[in-house]
Amino acid sequence: MPFFLPNFLLYFSSSPAFLFPISLYPQPFPSLPHCPSLPLSLLFPIFSFFLLFVCPLYTHTHTHTHSFFLPLFLCLRAMSQGVDVSGLFSEMVKACATVDIVQKKLVYVFLCSYASLNPELSLLVINTLRKDCQDPNPMVRSLALRNMTNLRLPSLVEYVEQPLTAGLRDRAACVRRVAVLGFAKLHNLQTNSEIDAAVVNELYSLLRDPDPVVMVNCLRALEEILKEEGGVAINKPITHHLLNRLKECDVWGQCEVLRILQRYRPQSEDELFDILSLLDASLVSPHPPVMAATLSLFLSLCSGLPAVSLAALERVRGPLLAACGSMSREMRFTALCHIQLLLRSVPGLMGVHYKRFFCGYAEPAYIKQRKMQVLVELVNDENVAMLLDELRGYCTDVNTDTAQSAISAIGHIGRSYSDRCLEILTGLLGLKQEHITSAVVQTMRDLVWVCPQCSDTVCLALEGCEESLQDSQGRQALLWLLGVYGERVSCAPYTLEVFIDGVRSETSLGVKMELLTATMRLFLCRPAETQDMLGRLLHYCIEEETDMCVRDQALLYYRLLHCGIEETRKVLHGRRSDPSLGVLIGRPAEPISQWACSFNTLEPLRQGTIETESASRGSPEHVTFDPKPNTDLSDTLNYSHIEKVHSGSDSTTQRTDSSADILASNITVPLSLSLSPALSPEEFEHLWLQQQALHAEQDPEKMKEEEDYTYMEERIHCPAIPHCSPQNLQAAMQLVNIQTLAFTPPHTLPWRVYLYTHTQRTSSADMTHSTLILGELLYTGEEATGDGLSGRELSGKDGEEEGVKVTLKQQPRDDKALKGFLSILTTVLHTLSSDRA
């Protein structure tokens, strides 16, 4: 028997998951070879035999105090491997009566793990725990209280309440700490039970406990217990008491106190500055969590004092820079995210310290990318040369994500320093590396959208780029450039022909759709060289392509060509750039209130994750470039010189209403349609019904004269529209940045479609007017009935009802934008209807 014991121990100690090394056991064992590996199915029987029969014999011959540690070690080790040892629960209940505190801790770990599986046997533990609550040793008392609540059994609540209440008045601070949190655990076990007012009052009184940990634990317990009532109530005496004792708490205790104090609002300006004086020392704390929590409280209290808020941001510059040099990568990343937040209101806050944000060789990629984003924010005339030289070095980093982020950063700087940046980007194309070429082409595509003066240089640099492009995003960027600036690129038709010849093997949906658009645009400016390849591409996409999105887009272009070249040109040829987008350098500072509520939360980290991704996704019309949040400049498709729809070329698409007179005059101002910000169906319904009620209450003619609201009803003759599939209609609308929210099934009367878009129009005074347009398409035309009569004949309505009724609601009012939108909508509906008419 003595020889089996060491072999068995060696088997259990052979895994790194063993919680306690065998050397801790006081009895030395002779060195013997390991026993063979055993399957888990045999592990529990052997372990049970060892615990029940071997250990008593071994303990009898070795009377050391720690003799029972060995089976406990083995039991915990088996638990860590996922072995079910709950069958030993009754033996462990007996073992918890030991006087050794270390053995008690190990036994309690086992009991708390398996208490939910043995609720009846857990009752046997209560007597021992209640007895330990009277032990003269405060460590034993606190251990007993903690494990009483850790059993997590509702049936034991009645046995736990009395010891916890006594623990609140215990002379030892460690017992009071456990008792306070114990009441929060009990509340979680019985969330529907009534709150004991006596317990709440006792916890409020313990806020003045001499031990700071007890004070903080009381705050946490009250927050949990009073969650439904808004948490712990903070008044002036409690606020000043917590502030005066703030330095006594540890780091996390200070953060908890500062977080809860954000609910308090000072009653006077003198009290406000008294509180700020008490917080001044914490504002420059060497602990970043305390500094961040203090600044968050500062910004909350000083929301009406912008000068004080700016002074607080200046004060935290040093601690934030110190956090950027922390040994913890997570701390550095978080500090960089919050620095970006501060730079939105104080762009020059870190200007003189820009070298602190240069990337180290051994830093992870996510920190390098965040540092490059900060460097872009700090560019000015004095340091632009040094920063561009530093970023150029990052473009050849071994990590492809870092290299692409550096190229993107150069492109952002190029919005203000285009010549220097284009020189660097053109040089990078000469490296002929796949990921670098792809990132450079995407960056150039984004740059010419914002800075059209760069287009000549970009067009010259595109020669031969297609040979080094393998990823789909890079090819989409190249196709967009060839489609928009194809008349300036001599090899554009030949490059597109290579893509068209390989379209059957193309796997990217985005590349196929971009290829269709680019070929259509190039056909409009170079028809002789592109006509044949466009026909082949449309034939393949319509007849052979299996993806419905590509097929529907090809059908839309095919039907659009039937409407005439001029109509096609209006839809596909908008502005080649969007000068309304603000440049990155020198943008106006944002109010601190716009981001103060997200400081010291996870929101800055999430925003950074979005920014680190490549901004290039398809055409730049669908990409947000403006770094300022809450803008309506993303997802923009531009139209200029929108004229009235001439339907004389097709007799089936003639207008039968008076809207032709409204659109008789050309709209010569630039108009943009945008899908951002998006509206949810609930928001759309609320706005639609609200404006509908407003329209019903007042005279319609009077409503048309309102300054901030416009209501229009028109009728368009396109009876084939209700028979189009919802997919075709949605694809056509999204192509011109009109979002459809709800459809009626085809061939169903009445047929309805609800849609919306955002318009942006630049007036002659360079003023941008933005509006929201909500729309409804309603058709109540012919439908065959059982008697062979149409729905219109049965209802007795005249021929006017054969058209689609368009109801538009605009806010704020902009008549020219509304007329332009109606013209675009009419073109789309006629294009879809012409194939079926």
Secondary structure, DSSP 8 states (H G I E B T S, - for coil): -TTHHHHHHHHHTTSTT-SS-GGGSSS------------HHHHHHHHHHIIIIIHHHHHHH---TTTTHHHHHHHHHHHHTT---GGGHHHHHHHTT-S-HHHHHHHHHHHHHHGGG-HHHHHHHHHHHHHHTT-SSHHHHHHHHHHHHHT--GGGHHHHHHHHHHHHT-SSHHHHHHHHHHHHHHHHHTTTS---HHHHHHHHHGGG-SSHHHHHHHHHHHHHHTGGGTSS---HHHHHHHHHTGGGS-HHHHHHHHHHGGG---SSHHHHHHHHHHHHHHHT-SSHHHHHHHHHHHHHHTTT-HHHHHHHHHHTHHHHHHHHT-S-HHHHHHHHHHHHHHHTT-TTTTGGGGGGGS--TTS-HHHHHHHHHHHHHT--TTTHHHHHHHHHHHTT-SSHHHHHHHHHHHHHHTTTSHHHHHHHHHHHHTT--HHHHHHHHHHHHHHHHH-GGGHHHHHHHTTTGGGG--SHHHHHHHHHHHHHSGGG-TTHHHHHHHHHHTGGG---HHHHHHHHHHHHHHHHH-HHHHHHHHHHHHHHHHHT---HHHHHHHHHHHHHHHT-HHHHHHHH---S--TTS--STT-----GGGTGGGTTSSHHHHHHHHHHS-S--SSGGG-----SSS-S-SSEEEE-SB-----TT-GGG---STHHHHT-S-B-S-EEEE--S---HHHHHHHHHHHHHHHHHS-HHHHTT-SS-EEEEEEE--TTGGGS-HHHHHHHHHHTT-EEEEE--TT-SSEEEEEEEEEEEE-TTS-EEEEEEEEEEEE----B-TTS-BHHHHHT--GGGGSEEEEEEEES--HHHHHHHHHHHHHHHHHHHHTT-
